[in-house]
């Protein structure tokens, strides 16, 4: 009886783990509501303008994730995540005062 109980509990844990993996994997999919795309590969040098133009593509499925590449590279150069919050896109027409890298940081983290 005790052995059957142990097997039953083990089976429940395995099933719960599989369901958890499937659930969290579904959360990682890119949808129309995805604001920041995290790419698997980044080009060697991404400019601020390239990152902004890629981010402005309406459908996230068509984005290359250059904003993520740009902000991650800037974070490596600045060596302080807090300084990423101050990166400004004011020099780009149409960017406004939106703190793109600050928003990206919270999504990335």
Long-range contacts (C-beta under 8 A, 24 or more apart in sequence): 30-60, 30-61, 31-60, 32-59, 32-60, 32-61, 33-60, 34-60, 35-60, 35-103, 35-107, 36-65, 36-67, 36-68, 36-103, 36-104, 36-107, 36-108, 37-63, 37-64, 37-65, 37-67, 37-68, 38-65, 38-68, 38-107, 38-108, 39-64, 39-65, 39-66, 39-68, 39-69, 42-66, 42-68, 42-69, 42-72, 42-73, 43-69, 45-73, 46-70, 46-73, 48-89, 48-91, 48-92, 49-92, 51-100, 52-89, 52-92, 52-95, 52-100, 55-100, 56-94, 67-100, 67-101, 67-104, 68-104, 68-108, 70-101, 71-100, 71-101, 71-104, 71-105, 71-108, 72-108, 74-101, 75-101, 75-105, 81-105
